[in-house]
């Protein structure tokens, strides 16, 4: 039985008994089948497996659902150049079929990635579910189950070298995800510089992203640019003259690029023994998750519950 991280107690309690319908396009994968059976048995979700079976779960077959005219026409409406034949061919691919089910509200969320590369999951979700209104940059985050201090790290899984505008989008989306999962989000833009202590184009990009993020979402608590210790340690923040609600108290960390974020979350995972849950996708019109291809049953269960909490 998967262990529930303490940081997820509240979202697990909210999911239990809600009856959310979650579609898994990789229904033939053993890790998905075991996780789906657990989700069903615990009342955390009503799993729908495409092409696979598990106790307590619904099974759908690609060959039966891919000819569904409602799903076909919905895809055509989203992409004006898509012909009926091309739409039907897309629906024979389980990832696109699952996304179409979510877009048509036949499922509340799609969980994929156990055997599918991130790029393919993003492509399927973009074409079927689409981005949320006002969002230009889909992104991802990890929830790091650091004992006593859960943290959100973004973007550690998708955007390689974000522009200032993209970094601002990532920060706003991550702050909203943090508020939904952690109760309150204190979001810090990270850099090798703290409030101008360093200089250069990389620092300038982070400062510009901070200004854009504040303009996009003045209601959110977002600050920077901070070095990591300034963001996380109140005593160090005070020594460096960084005040406000975020400095020394951040729980949502925005990394300047994928390289920094990916290295950081793996270091925390290995050295601090923190469970890294994700990557969770954000910015889509309806909930979608992209699992790591090394995901365990515990990871699949946790990602599913977190994804539903963002819906």
Buried (B, 14 or more C-beta within 10 A) or exposed (E): EBEBBEBBEEBBEEBEEEEBBBBBBBBBBEBBBBBBBBBBEBEBBBBBBBBBEBEBBBEBEBEEBBEBEEBBEBBBEBBEEBEEEBBBEBBEBBBBBBBBBBBBEBBBBBBBBBBBEBEBBBBBBBBBBBBEEEBEBBBBBBBBBBEEEBBBBBBBBBBEEBBBBBBBBBBBBBBBBBBBBBEEBBBBBBBBBBBEBEEEEBBEBBBBBBEBBBEBBEEBBBBBBBBBBBBBBEEBBEEBEBEEEBBBBBBBBBBBBBEBBBEBBEEBBEEEEBBBBBBBBBBBBBBBBBBBEEBBBBBBBBBBBBBBBBB
